[in-house]
């Protein structure tokens, strides 16, 4: 009989010392990544910045802003070698719960329509598409639209 030990991911607040490792993932998975300064600014102004570690490795991160009961999921990213394992779902649920605990009543986010995995994740977690921001994201050939999604965290 063999036993398989499941190691649960660890979620913790991001700190400035994490930013170089975050940037390595950001540059790896996005053709138009955030800058180090953006992450440091998010930490400085007190946004909810979270790290997901799996098997003692930085596997993902998320950033949310919250004001007047409304939250905006600004960044949710999973390193390419950790994708497809449910870690994005774990991180998303954590961020929505974090927002709920702080009194957030609704969460908004933008996603590229071409990011099928992310669109599927958000829809499967109950987010509804509520609009389009035309020409929102930089793209290889001009600009790409963003789909806007939302979910209520209460009721």
N, CA, C and O of each residue as an XYZ file, in Angstrom:
620
protein
N       0.843     -1.164      0.000
C       0.000      0.000      0.000
C       0.893      1.233      0.000
O       1.818      1.338      0.805
N       0.616      2.155     -0.894
C       1.405      3.379     -0.919
C       0.525      4.549     -0.520
O      -0.675      4.578     -0.792
N       1.145      5.491      0.118
C       0.420      6.694      0.546
C       0.910      7.866     -0.281
O       2.105      8.015     -0.538
N      -0.019      8.676     -0.683
C       0.310      9.883     -1.435
C      -0.082     11.073     -0.575
O      -1.248     11.239     -0.218
N       0.892     11.889     -0.252
C       0.635     13.058      0.579
C       0.345     14.241     -0.336
O       1.152     14.593     -1.197
N      -0.805     14.839     -0.135
C      -1.194     16.014     -0.902
C      -0.696     17.259     -0.170
O      -1.085     17.509      0.971
N       0.147     18.023     -0.812
C       0.653     19.250     -0.216
C      -0.247     20.392     -0.656
O      -0.373     20.679     -1.846
N      -0.865     21.035      0.314
C      -1.774     22.137      0.027
C      -0.987     23.403     -0.269
O       0.070     23.629      0.320
N      -1.487     24.223     -1.169
C      -0.830     25.502     -1.434
C      -0.890     26.401     -0.203
O      -1.794     26.289      0.625
N       0.078     27.281     -0.105
C       0.145     28.255      0.976
C      -0.175     29.627      0.379
O       0.420     30.027     -0.622
N      -1.101     30.332      0.987
C      -1.460     31.685      0.590
C      -1.007     32.637      1.675
O      -1.274     32.423      2.858
N      -0.315     33.697      1.264
C       0.178     34.674      2.236
C       0.262     36.039      1.568
O       0.339     36.133      0.343
N       0.246     37.105      2.382
C       0.404     38.436      1.803
C       1.751     38.590      1.100
O       2.769     38.070      1.556
N       1.735     39.306     -0.007
C       2.963     39.612     -0.749
C       3.751     40.664      0.025
O       3.171     41.523      0.690
N       5.066     40.590     -0.069
C       5.937     41.622      0.503
C       6.898     42.095     -0.595
O       7.068     41.413     -1.606
N       7.521     43.253     -0.399
C       8.408     43.776     -1.449
C       9.494     42.789     -1.880
O       9.915     42.798     -3.037
N       9.943     41.952     -0.968
C      10.991     40.984     -1.305
C      10.508     39.924     -2.299
O      11.325     39.266     -2.944
N       9.191     39.755     -2.428
C       8.626     38.795     -3.385
C       8.631     39.312     -4.813
O       8.561     38.523     -5.755
N       8.713     40.621     -4.987
C       8.489     41.229     -6.297
C       9.445     40.715     -7.377
O       8.992     40.495     -8.500
N      10.739     40.510     -7.106
C      11.582     39.955     -8.178
C      11.103     38.588     -8.689
O      11.152     38.332     -9.892
N      10.646     37.716     -7.794
C      10.129     36.413     -8.230
C       8.791     36.570     -8.946
O       8.515     35.858     -9.912
N       7.957     37.503     -8.473
C       6.702     37.797     -9.150
C       6.987     38.278    -10.571
O       6.331     37.853    -11.523
N       7.968     39.164    -10.705
C       8.317     39.702    -12.015
C       8.804     38.615    -12.973
O       8.550     38.693    -14.175
N       9.490     37.617    -12.459
C       9.953     36.523    -13.322
C       8.753     35.803    -13.940
O       8.771     35.471    -15.125
N       7.720     35.564    -13.145
C       6.514     34.923    -13.671
C       5.787     35.870    -14.606
O       5.358     35.469    -15.688
N       5.643     37.124    -14.198
C       4.927     38.122    -15.000
C       5.531     38.219    -16.398
O       4.804     38.261    -17.390
N       6.862     38.255    -16.477
C       7.534     38.345    -17.782
C       7.402     37.054    -18.582
O       7.365     37.074    -19.812
N       7.331     35.932    -17.867
C       7.236     34.634    -18.528
C       5.869     34.438    -19.194
O       5.794     33.891    -20.294
N       4.802     34.873    -18.545
C       3.469     34.506    -19.034
C       2.746     35.607    -19.800
O       1.727     35.341    -20.437
N       3.249     36.832    -19.751
C       2.555     37.930    -20.436
C       3.451     38.604    -21.455
O       4.610     38.901    -21.166
N       2.922     38.848    -22.652
C       3.707     39.602    -23.638
C       3.821     41.082    -23.260
O       4.739     41.771    -23.706
N       2.884     41.569    -22.434
C       2.894     42.961    -21.974
C       2.751     42.960    -20.451
O       1.683     43.270    -19.923
N       3.828     42.613    -19.750
C       3.740     42.446    -18.293
C       3.638     43.770    -17.541
O       4.003     44.831    -18.047
N       3.126     43.667    -16.311
C       3.218     44.784    -15.387
C       4.691     45.052    -15.113
O       5.542     44.195    -15.354
N       4.985     46.238    -14.610
C       6.354     46.568    -14.220
C       6.547     46.313    -12.725
O       5.585     46.178    -11.969
N       7.796     46.253    -12.330
C       8.113     46.124    -10.906
C       7.508     47.292    -10.127
O       7.002     47.112     -9.019
N       7.564     48.485    -10.712
C       7.018     49.663    -10.053
C       5.530     49.552     -9.783
O       5.051     50.027     -8.753
N       4.790     48.931    -10.695
C       3.350     48.758    -10.472
C       3.111     47.890     -9.245
O       2.293     48.232     -8.391
N       3.817     46.768     -9.152
C       3.643     45.893     -7.985
C       4.036     46.613     -6.691
O       3.334     46.519     -5.684
N       5.151     47.324     -6.726
C       5.586     48.044     -5.522
C       4.591     49.131     -5.143
O       4.341     49.352     -3.958
N       4.019     49.816     -6.134
C       2.986     50.818     -5.850
C       1.748     50.170     -5.230
O       1.167     50.723     -4.296
N       1.343     49.015     -5.734
C       0.189     48.314     -5.169
C       0.429     47.954     -3.708
O      -0.469     48.086     -2.877
N       1.629     47.505     -3.399
C       1.967     47.215     -2.005
C       1.966     48.493     -1.168
O       1.447     48.514     -0.052
N       2.547     49.551     -1.714
C       2.672     50.814     -0.977
C       1.316     51.409     -0.608
O       1.144     51.926      0.496
N       0.347     51.338     -1.532
C      -0.958     51.940     -1.260
C      -1.904     50.997     -0.510
O      -3.030     51.374     -0.186
N      -1.451     49.787     -0.240
C      -2.236     48.880      0.593
C      -3.249     48.013     -0.130
O      -4.200     47.537      0.490
N      -3.069     47.799     -1.422
C      -3.940     46.860     -2.124
C      -3.734     45.461     -1.543
O      -2.701     45.173     -0.939
N      -4.715     44.612     -1.733
C      -4.580     43.221     -1.307
C      -3.696     42.483     -2.290
O      -4.134     42.141     -3.389
N      -2.475     42.239     -1.910
C      -1.492     41.563     -2.768
C      -1.152     40.227     -2.118
O      -0.673     40.187     -0.985
N      -1.398     39.143     -2.834
C      -1.258     37.803     -2.271
C      -0.331     36.937     -3.117
O      -0.234     37.076     -4.336
N       0.331     36.052     -2.419
C       1.243     35.064     -3.007
C       0.655     33.676     -2.781
O       0.139     33.377     -1.704
N       0.741     32.831     -3.810
C       0.386     31.430     -3.674
C       1.658     30.620     -3.898
O       2.278     30.690     -4.959
N       2.035     29.850     -2.875
C       3.206     28.975     -2.974
C       2.739     27.533     -3.002
O       1.820     27.148     -2.280
N       3.384     26.744     -3.845
C       3.045     25.328     -3.967
C       4.346     24.546     -4.083
O       5.195     24.863     -4.916
N       4.499     23.534     -3.254
C       5.738     22.754     -3.206
C       6.941     23.680     -3.016
O       7.972     23.522     -3.669
N       6.789     24.644     -2.111
C       7.852     25.589     -1.735
C       8.313     26.474     -2.892
O       9.419     27.012     -2.856
N       7.476     26.629     -3.915
C       7.790     27.504     -5.045
C       6.702     28.551     -5.189
O       5.531     28.286     -4.914
N       7.091     29.739     -5.619
C       6.098     30.750     -5.961
C       5.369     30.264     -7.200
O       5.961     30.131     -8.271
N       4.074     29.999     -7.047
C       3.287     29.456     -8.146
C       2.320     30.474     -8.721
O       1.875     30.325     -9.860
N       1.984     31.509     -7.957
C       1.039     32.493     -8.454
C       0.908     33.667     -7.516
O       1.486     33.696     -6.429
N       0.129     34.641     -7.968
C      -0.078     35.856     -7.178
C      -1.341     36.543     -7.658
O      -1.806     36.320     -8.775
N      -1.883     37.380     -6.795
C      -3.064     38.141     -7.143
C      -3.030     39.499     -6.474
O      -2.426     39.672     -5.415
N      -3.691     40.468     -7.111
C      -3.750     41.831     -6.596
C      -5.189     42.323     -6.726
O      -5.794     42.226     -7.793
N      -5.734     42.857     -5.617
C      -7.077     43.427     -5.620
C      -7.064     44.795     -4.961
O      -6.318     45.039     -4.012
N      -7.896     45.677     -5.475
C      -8.139     46.960     -4.817
C      -9.572     46.937     -4.302
O     -10.434     46.262     -4.864
N      -9.819     47.681     -3.226
C     -11.145     47.720     -2.629
C     -11.420     49.122     -2.125
O     -10.626     49.691     -1.376
N     -12.549     49.676     -2.539
C     -12.981     50.992     -2.060
C     -14.492     51.067     -2.162
O     -15.080     50.618     -3.146
N     -15.117     51.635     -1.144
C     -16.562     51.881     -1.134
C     -17.368     50.627     -1.473
O     -18.369     50.701     -2.185
N     -16.931     49.481     -0.961
C     -17.662     48.241     -1.163
C     -17.446     47.563     -2.495
O     -17.969     46.473     -2.726
N     -16.673     48.199     -3.390
C     -16.398     47.613     -4.695
C     -14.933     47.220     -4.809
O     -14.038     47.992     -4.465
N     -14.709     46.023     -5.292
C     -13.349     45.531     -5.470
C     -13.070     45.347     -6.947
O     -13.969     45.109     -7.754
N     -11.792     45.464     -7.272
C     -11.342     45.243     -8.643
C     -10.198     44.236     -8.579
O      -9.166     44.489     -7.957
N     -10.395     43.103     -9.224
C      -9.326     42.113     -9.342
C      -8.410     42.590    -10.457
O      -8.758     42.526    -11.636
N      -7.244     43.066    -10.072
C      -6.325     43.704    -11.012
C      -5.379     42.719    -11.682
O      -4.978     42.924    -12.827
N      -5.024     41.658    -10.982
C      -4.061     40.705    -11.519
C      -4.265     39.379    -10.803
O      -4.309     39.335     -9.574
N      -4.388     38.311    -11.555
C      -4.399     36.953    -11.027
C      -3.581     36.134    -12.004
O      -3.968     35.969    -13.161
N      -2.454     35.623    -11.545
C      -1.513     34.956    -12.444
C      -0.963     33.686    -11.805
O      -0.673     33.639    -10.610
N      -0.830     32.667    -12.637
C      -0.234     31.395    -12.219
C       0.929     31.097    -13.165
O       0.779     31.186    -14.383
N       2.080     30.745    -12.608
C       3.256     30.406    -13.409
C       2.912     29.288    -14.385
O       2.135     28.389    -14.061
N       3.487     29.345    -15.569
C       3.120     28.393    -16.614
C       3.329     26.943    -16.191
O       2.534     26.080    -16.564
N       4.371     26.653    -15.427
C       4.605     25.265    -15.022
C       3.704     24.814    -13.873
O       3.793     23.667    -13.436
N       2.842     25.697    -13.382
C       1.871     25.335    -12.341
C       0.436     25.433    -12.845
O      -0.497     25.160    -12.090
N       0.241     25.815    -14.103
C      -1.105     25.970    -14.636
C      -1.756     24.608    -14.865
O      -1.076     23.600    -15.053
N      -3.075     24.603    -14.846
C      -3.822     23.377    -15.096
C      -3.937     22.462    -13.897
O      -4.310     21.299    -14.044
N      -3.623     22.964    -12.708
C      -3.671     22.151    -11.487
C      -4.717     22.649    -10.492
O      -4.795     22.151     -9.369
N      -5.515     23.624    -10.899
C      -6.533     24.154     -9.998
C      -6.047     25.264     -9.085
O      -6.796     25.734     -8.228
N      -4.798     25.689     -9.257
C      -4.248     26.720     -8.368
C      -4.876     28.087     -8.630
O      -5.049     28.872     -7.698
N      -5.217     28.380     -9.877
C      -5.891     29.635    -10.178
C      -7.239     29.713     -9.473
O      -7.620     30.765     -8.960
N      -7.948     28.609     -9.449
C      -9.244     28.546     -8.764
C      -9.068     28.767     -7.258
O      -9.837     29.501     -6.638
N      -8.064     28.135     -6.686
C      -7.796     28.309     -5.253
C      -7.485     29.771     -4.952
O      -8.006     30.336     -3.990
N      -6.644     30.377     -5.767
C      -6.276     31.778     -5.557
C      -7.483     32.690     -5.754
O      -7.698     33.604     -4.957
N      -8.267     32.460     -6.792
C      -9.453     33.277     -7.038
C     -10.421     33.192     -5.865
O     -10.917     34.219     -5.400
N     -10.692     32.006     -5.388
C     -11.610     31.848     -4.247
C     -11.064     32.561     -3.012
O     -11.821     33.178     -2.262
N      -9.767     32.476     -2.806
C      -9.156     33.169     -1.670
C      -9.339     34.678     -1.795
O      -9.691     35.345     -0.822
N      -9.104     35.212     -2.978
C      -9.215     36.657     -3.174
C     -10.655     37.132     -2.987
O     -10.885     38.174     -2.373
N     -11.621     36.385     -3.505
C     -13.026     36.764     -3.330
C     -13.401     36.691     -1.855
O     -14.120     37.561     -1.363
N     -12.936     35.681     -1.147
C     -13.210     35.575      0.287
C     -12.546     36.713      1.055
O     -13.148     37.276      1.969
N     -11.326     37.054      0.698
C     -10.614     38.190      1.303
C     -11.429     39.472      1.121
O     -11.598     40.240      2.068
N     -11.924     39.698     -0.073
C     -12.741     40.879     -0.371
C     -14.010     40.866      0.477
O     -14.390     41.887      1.051
N     -14.657     39.718      0.550
C     -15.892     39.583      1.334
C     -15.634     39.911      2.809
O     -16.409     40.632      3.437
N     -14.547     39.380      3.347
C     -14.224     39.623      4.761
C     -13.966     41.096      5.040
O     -14.194     41.560      6.157
N     -13.492     41.841      4.040
C     -13.227     43.269      4.215
C     -14.451     44.138      3.900
O     -14.367     45.366      3.919
N     -15.572     43.503      3.615
C     -16.795     44.245      3.363
C     -17.077     44.541      1.909
O     -18.015     45.275      1.600
N     -16.286     43.985      1.008
C     -16.551     44.171     -0.415
C     -17.836     43.478     -0.816
O     -18.078     42.333     -0.435
N     -18.662     44.171     -1.586
C     -19.950     43.628     -1.985
C     -19.978     43.127     -3.420
O     -20.830     42.315     -3.781
N     -19.051     43.607     -4.237
C     -19.001     43.190     -5.641
C     -17.546     43.222     -6.098
O     -16.759     44.059     -5.656
N     -17.206     42.301     -6.986
C     -15.857     42.230     -7.563
C     -15.981     42.405     -9.066
O     -16.820     41.773     -9.708
N     -15.146     43.259     -9.616
C     -15.058     43.464    -11.057
C     -13.690     43.006    -11.545
O     -12.721     43.016    -10.787
N     -13.614     42.607    -12.803
C     -12.331     42.268    -13.418
C     -12.446     42.411    -14.918
O     -13.543     42.389    -15.476
N     -11.301     42.558    -15.567
C     -11.211     42.520    -17.020
C     -10.373     41.312    -17.416
O      -9.450     40.914    -16.705
N     -10.714     40.739    -18.565
C      -9.959     39.605    -19.085
C      -9.972     39.671    -20.605
O     -10.956     40.094    -21.214
N      -8.872     39.250    -21.205
C      -8.810     39.165    -22.662
C      -9.741     38.051    -23.135
O      -9.689     36.949    -22.588
N     -10.586     38.301    -24.129
C     -11.412     37.219    -24.672
C     -10.573     36.052    -25.188
O     -11.035     34.911    -25.191
N      -9.354     36.327    -25.619
C      -8.480     35.266    -26.125
C      -7.930     34.371    -25.017
O      -7.384     33.305    -25.302
N      -8.066     34.787    -23.766
C      -7.586     33.987    -22.630
C      -8.708     33.039    -22.207
O      -9.371     33.245    -21.191
N      -8.900     32.005    -23.008
C     -10.018     31.079    -22.813
C     -10.010     30.412    -21.442
O     -11.067     30.238    -20.834
N      -8.830     30.037    -20.947
C      -8.756     29.374    -19.640
C      -9.253     30.300    -18.537
O      -9.987     29.868    -17.648
N      -8.860     31.570    -18.588
C      -9.298     32.522    -17.567
C     -10.798     32.786    -17.677
O     -11.496     32.836    -16.664
N     -11.292     32.956    -18.901
C     -12.731     33.181    -19.094
C     -13.514     32.006    -18.511
O     -14.506     32.206    -17.810
N     -13.073     30.793    -18.796
C     -13.746     29.601    -18.263
C     -13.702     29.590    -16.736
O     -14.705     29.293    -16.088
N     -12.544     29.913    -16.159
C     -12.422     29.931    -14.698
C     -13.421     30.907    -14.090
O     -14.163     30.547    -13.176
N     -13.446     32.134    -14.587
C     -14.330     33.144    -14.009
C     -15.796     32.745    -14.168
O     -16.578     32.881    -13.227
N     -16.170     32.261    -15.331
C     -17.559     31.854    -15.530
C     -17.926     30.679    -14.627
O     -19.028     30.637    -14.079
N     -17.012     29.731    -14.472
C     -17.304     28.558    -13.637
C     -17.380     28.906    -12.158
O     -17.940     28.142    -11.372
N     -16.826     30.041    -11.773
C     -16.894     30.492    -10.382
C     -18.039     31.479    -10.150
O     -18.143     32.071     -9.075
N     -18.897     31.656    -11.156
C     -20.088     32.467    -10.974
C     -19.984     33.907    -11.430
O     -20.939     34.667    -11.272
N     -18.848     34.306    -11.994
C     -18.724     35.657    -12.540
C     -19.575     35.752    -13.796
O     -19.670     34.797    -14.566
N     -20.189     36.907    -13.995
C     -21.020     37.138    -15.179
C     -20.389     38.233    -16.022
O     -19.882     39.227    -15.503
N     -20.431     38.032    -17.318
C     -19.918     39.058    -18.232
C     -20.918     40.206    -18.291
O     -22.095     40.001    -18.589
N     -20.438     41.421    -18.004
C     -21.342     42.566    -17.941
C     -21.022     43.641    -18.977
O     -21.764     44.615    -19.107
N     -19.933     43.474    -19.710
C     -19.618     44.485    -20.708
C     -18.301     44.227    -21.401
O     -17.641     43.210    -21.188
N     -17.941     45.184    -22.238
C     -16.694     45.120    -23.000
C     -16.002     46.467    -22.919
O     -16.647     47.506    -23.060
N     -14.716     46.461    -22.696
C     -13.891     47.665    -22.804
C     -13.135     47.520    -24.129
O     -12.234     46.692    -24.263
N     -13.516     48.327    -25.077
C     -12.940     48.218    -26.408
C     -11.497     48.713    -26.424
O     -11.161     49.746    -25.844
N     -10.644     47.927    -27.119
C      -9.230     48.281    -27.318
C      -8.512     48.533    -25.986
O      -7.724     49.472    -25.873
N      -8.776     47.715    -25.005
C      -8.269     47.899    -23.636
C      -6.822     47.437    -23.467
O      -6.014     48.118    -22.836
N      -6.506     46.273    -24.037
C      -5.183     45.667    -23.836
C      -4.276     45.896    -25.041
O      -4.744     45.877    -26.180
N      -2.976     46.112    -24.800
C      -2.044     46.109    -25.936
C      -1.978     44.705    -26.527
O      -2.102     43.707    -25.816
N      -1.782     44.650    -27.835
C      -1.693     43.360    -28.525
C      -0.674     43.480    -29.649
O      -0.258     44.583    -30.003
N      -0.278     42.352    -30.202
C       0.717     42.349    -31.272
C       0.280     43.201    -32.457
O       1.107     43.844    -33.103
N      -0.993     43.204    -32.736
C      -1.523     43.992    -33.856
C      -2.541     44.997    -33.323
O      -3.747     44.830    -33.499
N      -2.042     46.032    -32.676
C      -2.931     47.074    -32.167
C      -3.365     46.827    -30.741
O      -2.536     46.731    -29.836
N      -4.670     46.726    -30.540
C      -5.239     46.580    -29.211
C      -6.283     45.464    -29.209
O      -6.899     45.173    -30.235
N      -6.471     44.846    -28.047
C      -7.468     43.789    -27.872
C      -8.512     44.266    -26.867
O      -8.183     44.937    -25.888
N      -9.768     43.916    -27.115
C     -10.834     44.245    -26.179
C     -10.624     43.512    -24.860
O      -9.874     42.540    -24.781
N     -11.297     43.996    -23.840
C     -11.385     43.298    -22.555
C     -12.846     43.019    -22.283
O     -13.704     43.874    -22.499
N     -13.124     41.819    -21.809
C     -14.458     41.522    -21.311
C     -14.468     41.872    -19.840
O     -13.528     41.545    -19.116
N     -15.515     42.530    -19.393
C     -15.674     42.901    -17.993
C     -16.611     41.893    -17.336
O     -17.696     41.610    -17.842
N     -16.175     41.362    -16.210
C     -16.968     40.411    -15.437
C     -17.190     40.967    -14.044
O     -16.428     41.807    -13.564
N     -18.251     40.483    -13.399
C     -18.490     40.846    -11.999
C     -19.160     39.698    -11.272
O     -19.738     38.791    -11.871
N     -19.058     39.776     -9.959
C     -19.752     38.817     -9.086
C     -20.057     39.543     -7.787
O     -19.242     40.316     -7.284
N     -21.244     39.282     -7.253
C     -21.608     39.807     -5.942
C     -21.016     38.884     -4.880
O     -21.009     37.664     -5.041
N     -20.525     39.471     -3.806
C     -19.938     38.668     -2.737
C     -20.900     38.500     -1.560
O     -20.590     37.799     -0.597
N     -22.054     39.139     -1.639
C     -23.076     39.031     -0.586
C     -24.384     38.611     -1.210
O     -24.596     38.769     -2.412
N     -25.278     38.064     -0.361
C     -26.626     37.726     -0.835
C     -26.652     36.476     -1.518
O     -27.710     36.046     -1.978
